[in-house]
Amino acid sequence: MRTQSRRTPCRLLAVAAVGTLITSLAACAGAGGSGSSDGESLNVLMVNNPQMVELQKLTAGHFTKDTGIAVNFTVLPENDVRDKISQDFANQAGQYDVATLSNYEIPIYARNGWLHSLDEYVKNDTAFDQGDILTPMTQALTAEDGKLYGEPFYGESSFLMYRKDVFEKAGLTMPDKPTWKQVADLAAKVDGAEPGMKGICLRGLPGWGEVMAPLTTVVNTFGGTWFDEDWNARLDSKEFKEATQFYVDLVREHGEAGAAQSGYAECLNNMTQGKTAMWYDATAGAGSLEASGSPVKGKIGYVPAPVEKTDSSGWLYTWAWGVQKASKNADSAWKFISWASGKDYEKLVGEKLGWANVPAGKRASTYDIPEYREEAAAFADVTRDAIANAKPEDPGVQPRPAPGIQFVGIPEFTDLGTKVSQEISAAIAGRQSVDSALSQSQKLAEAVGKKYQ
C-alpha cells in the first residue's frame, strides 16, 4: 500500500488552507517548551462532550491544587470548536496552549508544523507510561515523520448494540459476529416488536463526522472505497453504490423516524428511551446506556461491527490533546495532558463519578481495573477488541492512498465529506435517488482526487 506521503502534493506540506479544515471533530523541559509552572495559567480549548465537561469540573480541585497551574477552559460544540481550533492553530496565534483534536486532524496539523512533538516529554515522564496506551491510538496520533503529536483522552471504535430482552421475546439470536445482511433481516423482524419501536437506528444527519462515519465503514466492508491507490474517485463504483443503497434502504425501511436529521445524539436518545431495538455506532455510547439511572441498563448486548467482505469494520477515533507550536507554556501543557490522560485521572473519575464514566478506550491497564470491569462488563472487552482490530491503514479490500477508516486522512475531506453527506442525507429523506446522490458526489471526489494525481 502506498503511504500518503508518497502521493501528497508539496503544497500540502505547507500550511493547508484553513477553510478546508473547518466544519466538522514531558514533565520536564523539552519539545521547545519554556514556561514555568509557578503561578502559571494554561488556556485549553475543548469540545463540550460530557466527559470533557466532567474534566473541567475536576481540574481546579485536583490538577491546579497539586501543580499550581490554573487552567482556563473554553468549551464549545464540536463543529464550533473545530472551527476555532483550526483558525488559532493555522495562524499560530498562540491564544490556546492545548486543544482537543482527533486522529483525523493531528497528522494534518503536525505536517503543517502547527503542533509540538511530545516524544521528549513521553521519554522523560516515565510515570505516564506511553507503553500502556493502546497501540492503535499511539499509531493514529503519530505523524509521517514518526513523531508523536497527541495523547488520547478517550478512544472509541464502533459496534452493534441491541436489546437482548427484545430479541429473546421474539425468539431471535444475534450472531457473535453478524453480517450486514443478517442485521437487515433482524431489523425487519424486530421492527414494531414493542409499541413505537423501530428495528435499527443509523445516523442520517449531514456531516462528515455524522452520517458519513458509519456509512463509510459499511462501504469498506462491502468492498468499496472513496479513492483507489492512484487517487481515482470510486463513489460511482458498484461496491460503493451497493453499500450506500443498502444503508439508505435499511434506515428508510426499518430505521428511526426523521432519520435524515438523526445523528449520534438522537440515536443514543432513541436507544435509551426504548425506541429502537438495534443501534450501530460508537463504542462510547455504551457508557451512557449502562450508566446508573439508564432505563435500558443491563438490557443491551454488544457485538462487533457488522461485516461483509472484511474481517472487521469498526472505526477508530479518539479525542486527543494537542499542544500548539506557538505555545509558550508547553512544559505546563504536558503536565496537564499527562494528568488528564493519566492512570490516576481514570481512578479519580471512577471514584468520584462512577466507573462507567471513565474515559476509557486508550489504556490497556483500564481493562484490568476490577471496579471498571465490573461496571463495564457488558461492553469493555468488545470495545477493547474493536479498537485493537481497527485497521486505519488497511480498512477495506484494496490499497488506499491515505489512512482512515471512517474518513480519508486528507485536509479536503472535511469539505468533501460534508458535501457528500448532504447528498446522502437527501437520499435518506427521499428527496433523490442513491444513484443521483452518488453521481453528484463522484464529481466532487474527482475534483479532489485530481489534486493528488
NORJO-V658294 format. One record per pair of residues at least 24 apart in sequence whose C-alpha atoms are under 8 Angstrom apart, sorted by sequence separation. I is the first residue (numbers start at 1). J is the second residue. If there is no record, write none. Layout:
BEGIN
i | j
I | J
I | J
END
This chain:
BEGIN
i | j
90 | 114
166 | 190
219 | 243
272 | 296
420 | 444
89 | 114
218 | 243
219 | 244
271 | 296
280 | 305
218 | 244
361 | 387
42 | 69
44 | 71
46 | 73
48 | 75
166 | 193
40 | 68
41 | 69
42 | 70
43 | 71
44 | 72
45 | 73
46 | 74
47 | 75
48 | 76
49 | 77
119 | 147
215 | 243
416 | 444
39 | 68
40 | 69
41 | 70
42 | 71
43 | 72
44 | 73
45 | 74
46 | 75
47 | 76
48 | 77
118 | 147
119 | 148
215 | 244
218 | 247
416 | 445
37 | 67
38 | 68
39 | 69
40 | 70
41 | 71
42 | 72
43 | 73
44 | 74
45 | 75
46 | 76
47 | 77
48 | 78
117 | 147
118 | 148
119 | 149
37 | 68
38 | 69
39 | 70
41 | 72
43 | 74
45 | 76
47 | 78
117 | 148
118 | 149
37 | 69
111 | 143
117 | 149
118 | 150
215 | 247
416 | 448
107 | 140
110 | 143
111 | 144
116 | 149
117 | 150
47 | 81
107 | 141
115 | 149
46 | 81
106 | 141
107 | 142
108 | 143
45 | 81
107 | 143
412 | 448
103 | 140
106 | 143
107 | 144
103 | 141
110 | 149
45 | 85
107 | 149
106 | 149
106 | 150
202 | 251
201 | 251
45 | 96
200 | 251
43 | 95
44 | 96
211 | 263
25 | 78
43 | 96
44 | 97
45 | 98
46 | 99
47 | 100
202 | 255
210 | 263
24 | 78
25 | 79
42 | 96
43 | 97
44 | 98
45 | 99
46 | 100
200 | 254
201 | 255
202 | 256
205 | 259
206 | 260
210 | 264
24 | 79
42 | 97
43 | 98
44 | 99
45 | 100
199 | 254
200 | 255
201 | 256
204 | 259
205 | 260
206 | 261
23 | 79
25 | 81
42 | 98
198 | 254
199 | 255
200 | 256
203 | 259
204 | 260
205 | 261
22 | 79
23 | 80
25 | 82
198 | 255
199 | 256
202 | 259
203 | 260
204 | 261
205 | 262
24 | 82
198 | 256
201 | 259
204 | 262
205 | 263
23 | 82
24 | 83
203 | 262
204 | 263
22 | 82
23 | 83
202 | 262
203 | 263
21 | 82
22 | 83
202 | 263
203 | 264
21 | 83
191 | 254
22 | 86
203 | 267
21 | 86
202 | 267
291 | 356
184 | 250
188 | 254
201 | 267
214 | 280
290 | 356
291 | 357
187 | 254
214 | 281
18 | 86
288 | 356
18 | 87
201 | 270
287 | 356
288 | 357
201 | 271
287 | 357
316 | 387
18 | 90
314 | 386
315 | 387
314 | 387
16 | 90
316 | 390
15 | 90
201 | 276
314 | 389
315 | 390
316 | 391
25 | 101
200 | 276
302 | 378
314 | 390
316 | 392
25 | 102
197 | 274
198 | 275
199 | 276
200 | 277
201 | 278
202 | 279
301 | 378
302 | 379
312 | 389
313 | 390
315 | 392
197 | 275
198 | 276
199 | 277
200 | 278
201 | 279
202 | 280
300 | 378
301 | 379
304 | 382
312 | 390
196 | 275
197 | 276
198 | 277
199 | 278
200 | 279
201 | 280
202 | 281
303 | 382
197 | 277
200 | 280
298 | 378
302 | 382
305 | 386
304 | 386
313 | 395
32 | 116
31 | 116
222 | 307
31 | 117
191 | 277
221 | 307
222 | 308
223 | 309
290 | 376
310 | 396
31 | 118
190 | 277
221 | 308
222 | 309
223 | 310
310 | 397
31 | 119
221 | 309
222 | 310
309 | 397
31 | 120
218 | 307
221 | 310
287 | 376
316 | 405
30 | 120
31 | 121
187 | 277
220 | 310
315 | 405
316 | 406
30 | 121
187 | 278
221 | 312
314 | 405
315 | 406
26 | 118
29 | 121
221 | 313
26 | 119
28 | 121
220 | 313
286 | 379
26 | 120
27 | 121
26 | 121
218 | 313
16 | 112
26 | 122
28 | 124
217 | 313
14 | 111
15 | 112
26 | 123
27 | 124
28 | 125
217 | 314
13 | 111
14 | 112
15 | 113
26 | 124
27 | 125
217 | 315
13 | 112
14 | 113
26 | 125
12 | 112
283 | 383
166 | 277
163 | 277
162 | 277
163 | 278
162 | 278
161 | 278
162 | 279
160 | 278
161 | 279
160 | 279
161 | 280
160 | 280
161 | 281
159 | 280
160 | 281
158 | 280
159 | 281
158 | 281
159 | 282
183 | 306
158 | 282
159 | 283
157 | 282
158 | 283
178 | 303
156 | 282
157 | 283
177 | 303
178 | 304
180 | 306
156 | 283
157 | 284
176 | 303
177 | 304
178 | 305
179 | 306
180 | 307
181 | 308
156 | 284
176 | 304
177 | 305
178 | 306
179 | 307
180 | 308
155 | 284
177 | 306
178 | 307
179 | 308
177 | 307
165 | 299
164 | 299
165 | 300
163 | 299
164 | 300
163 | 300
164 | 301
162 | 300
163 | 301
5 | 144
161 | 300
162 | 301
161 | 301
162 | 302
161 | 302
160 | 302
161 | 303
159 | 302
160 | 303
159 | 303
160 | 304
159 | 304
160 | 305
158 | 304
159 | 305
160 | 306
158 | 305
159 | 306
159 | 314
158 | 314
157 | 314
158 | 315
157 | 315
158 | 316
156 | 315
157 | 316
156 | 316
157 | 317
155 | 316
156 | 317
155 | 317
156 | 318
155 | 318
154 | 318
155 | 319
153 | 318
154 | 319
260 | 425
152 | 318
153 | 319
154 | 320
260 | 426
152 | 319
153 | 320
152 | 320
153 | 321
260 | 428
151 | 320
152 | 321
229 | 398
259 | 428
260 | 429
150 | 320
151 | 321
228 | 398
229 | 399
231 | 401
259 | 429
150 | 321
151 | 322
225 | 396
228 | 399
229 | 400
230 | 401
258 | 429
150 | 322
224 | 396
228 | 400
229 | 401
149 | 322
150 | 323
223 | 396
224 | 397
225 | 398
227 | 400
228 | 401
149 | 323
221 | 395
223 | 397
227 | 401
220 | 395
221 | 396
223 | 398
225 | 400
220 | 396
221 | 397
252 | 428
220 | 397
251 | 428
252 | 429
248 | 427
249 | 428
248 | 428
137 | 318
226 | 408
24 | 207
24 | 208
25 | 209
24 | 209
220 | 405
151 | 337
248 | 434
153 | 340
154 | 341
153 | 341
217 | 405
152 | 341
216 | 405
217 | 406
245 | 434
151 | 341
216 | 406
244 | 434
215 | 406
216 | 407
214 | 406
213 | 406
241 | 434
212 | 406
213 | 407
241 | 435
212 | 407
241 | 438
208 | 407
236 | 438
235 | 438
236 | 439
155 | 359
235 | 439
154 | 359
155 | 360
156 | 361
208 | 413
212 | 417
116 | 322
153 | 359
154 | 360
155 | 361
208 | 414
235 | 441
236 | 442
115 | 322
116 | 323
154 | 361
155 | 362
208 | 415
235 | 442
115 | 323
116 | 324
154 | 362
208 | 416
234 | 442
115 | 324
116 | 325
153 | 362
208 | 417
212 | 421
233 | 442
114 | 324
115 | 325
128 | 338
152 | 362
207 | 417
208 | 418
211 | 421
235 | 445
114 | 325
207 | 418
113 | 325
114 | 326
206 | 418
207 | 419
233 | 445
121 | 334
208 | 421
233 | 446
103 | 317
116 | 330
128 | 342
207 | 421
211 | 425
232 | 446
102 | 317
103 | 318
128 | 343
206 | 421
207 | 422
102 | 318
103 | 319
106 | 322
205 | 421
206 | 422
233 | 449
102 | 319
103 | 320
232 | 449
101 | 319
102 | 320
206 | 424
231 | 449
232 | 450
100 | 319
101 | 320
206 | 425
226 | 445
231 | 450
100 | 320
101 | 321
204 | 424
205 | 425
100 | 321
101 | 322
204 | 425
231 | 452
99 | 321
100 | 322
227 | 449
231 | 453
98 | 321
99 | 322
230 | 453
98 | 322
99 | 323
159 | 383
204 | 428
98 | 323
99 | 324
137 | 362
158 | 383
97 | 323
98 | 324
157 | 383
2 | 229
97 | 324
134 | 361
156 | 383
159 | 386
1 | 229
96 | 324
134 | 362
158 | 386
97 | 326
133 | 362
134 | 363
157 | 386
94 | 324
97 | 327
133 | 363
134 | 364
157 | 387
94 | 325
96 | 327
97 | 328
132 | 363
133 | 364
156 | 387
92 | 324
94 | 326
95 | 327
97 | 329
132 | 364
155 | 387
92 | 325
93 | 326
94 | 327
97 | 330
132 | 365
157 | 390
92 | 326
94 | 328
89 | 324
98 | 333
97 | 333
136 | 387
136 | 388
140 | 392
135 | 388
134 | 388
136 | 390
69 | 332
63 | 336
63 | 339
55 | 340
42 | 329
42 | 332
42 | 333
35 | 328
36 | 329
25 | 319
33 | 327
34 | 328
35 | 329
37 | 331
33 | 328
34 | 329
35 | 330
36 | 331
37 | 332
33 | 329
34 | 330
35 | 331
36 | 332
33 | 330
34 | 331
35 | 332
32 | 330
33 | 331
31 | 330
104 | 404
30 | 331
108 | 409
29 | 331
108 | 410
28 | 331
104 | 407
108 | 411
27 | 331
26 | 331
27 | 332
104 | 409
51 | 357
27 | 334
26 | 334
27 | 335
51 | 359
26 | 335
27 | 338
26 | 338
21 | 411
24 | 414
20 | 411
21 | 412
23 | 414
20 | 412
22 | 414
23 | 415
20 | 413
21 | 414
22 | 415
7 | 401
20 | 414
21 | 415
24 | 418
16 | 411
20 | 415
23 | 418
2 | 399
4 | 401
1 | 399
2 | 400
3 | 401
4 | 402
1 | 400
2 | 401
3 | 402
4 | 403
1 | 401
2 | 402
3 | 403
9 | 451
9 | 452
8 | 452
7 | 452
7 | 453
END
